[in-house]
Amino acid sequence: MPPRARKTVTLITPPAHDHNHDHPHHHPASHSTYIPSLTILNMLTLLLSSRPGRAVLAAPLLYLSYYCNAKFNRETLMEIIPPILDKGVIPHPTHPVPILDGVFGWKIADDVFRPISVMFSPSTMGIDEIAWWQMVFFLTDLGPVYVVWLLEGMRGGNKWTAAYLATTWNFICQIFGIGVLGPVYCWLHFVFSPRAEVLVRDEGKRGLKGEYIPFLLPLLLVMHYGWVYLMFFGESMEERHYWTWMWQPAPLWIGVVNAILAKIIPTGWAKGNRLFSAGALSLVVGGISMGMWWYVILKSEFSLWEIFVPAGGKEKEFAVVAREILQYDLLCSFGGLLVWLFGLMTDLWAAGAVKLGELLGGFVIVAVAGVLGGPGVAVLDAWWWREKRLQRFAKEKKN
């Protein structure tokens, strides 16, 4: 990026009719003195140009992680969930639902996911109707998040950074909460992944490994969307409980199976085919999220505020506590993702790839996408806004 010209301001007050006083003029030394001026935009550019500066700019993401963790109300959960596990049944209004002792045949995994499956039961089994609407949307809307993180993991420049371990992040977020760990991922990516200025110069760092893309859509349709559907629309409560277990490690299955398939099955046939591209994958996933967004808006008897915003208070009823924890999980995860992506969009401006007006227009476009399609669509839209302009600026630099 060419160095920016340092701006100067004169200490002499210009005449009232002079509208061009923002531009430097030559005045005799006896009449004026010049001092460096550092505008907010200059400061922002300076901070974005170094890792310490980016770490400072992205610090609110770490606070968001801390805030979400504090809102998880673990003390109350420790009072409520162990007695339910000891009884071995989930208290459902129609009949007690037996809690599975395990599904995976590995005690450590079964011990980890058993209490999580219980915590999800008020939503998946419709014990709490508000939670059912919130969680069927939330889990559906995780599809775009998986896609964006997996695509970033395929970027050459992200090798051996936190973003490279997309499958690991997707999996551990299932256990500890994406609202807690998602902002940490975003902070690490923003600080340690290559800046836009680097990506536009190096095609190897900018490019995505296309051989890992063709199998993602069918894997997501089966292991994520299919299992989420069975969790919330299964005919029996026992069936929903079982698929809740199966879905919990789904990001791990998706990542591992995708990597294996990409290694053993040649994907040259998919190269250049738009049907098996990152764009087609994003369109399908975004379409599913938008469909679920409007399903909730049109079919739910509750307002979006009731569905997504915690009511607060000191309620200790199991279903309400579980709902509020998962509401905070949704708000903090997508809040962190959008802050991260807005930061990456701003990084393009700092690199000179877009002008300030185009950047502000991009923010508006993402906001409109969020209104029309929900937060997952906004995340996809922001990522693609940046991606297309990275490619455009790289071509301009080459020419």
Number of C-alpha atoms within 10 A of each C-alpha: 10 6 5 9 6 9 15 16 16 20 11 11 8 12 8 7 7 8 9 9 14 12 10 12 11 7 12 8 8 6 9 13 13 14 10 10 12 13 10 9 11 15 11 17 19 14 17 24 16 13 16 13 17 23 19 13 17 23 14 16 27 21 15 22 23 16 15 25 20 12 15 21 15 13 8 16 17 10 12 16 16 13 11 16 17 9 11 15 16 21 15 14 10 8 10 13 18 15 20 17 14 17 15 12 9 9 11 10 13 16 12 12 22 18 17 17 22 23 22 21 27 25 24 29 25 18 16 17 18 22 27 21 25 22 23 20 25 23 15 22 26 21 23 26 21 22 22 18 19 22 19 24 22 24 20 19 23 20 15 11 15 19 26 22 19 23 21 15 22 26 21 17 20 18 14 14 23 27 29 27 28 27 30 23 25 24 26 18 21 23 19 17 22 18 22 26 20 15 21 26 17 13 14 13 17 23 16 19 14 19 22 20 23 23 18 22 22 14 19 23 15 14 18 25 21 15 23 25 17 19 28 24 16 18 10 13 22 17 15 23 25 19 21 24 23 20 21 21 20 21 24 19 19 23 22 14 15 21 16 11 16 18 12 8 9 10 17 10 10 15 14 10 11 11 12 20 19 20 12 15 22 20 15 15 27 24 15 19 25 24 16 20 24 15 13 19 14 10 9 15 13 14 12 14 9 13 23 22 16 17 14 9 6 9 12 14 10 17 20 18 23 23 27 22 22 26 24 21 25 26 20 25 26 23 18 29 25 23 18 24 23 19 18 21 25 25 24 23 19 24 20 16 26 20 14 15 9 12 20 13 12 19 18 12 16 23 20 15 20 20 14 14 20 21 28 28 30 26 28 24 23 25 20 16 18 23 16 11 17 22 16 14 21 20 12 11 10 8 6
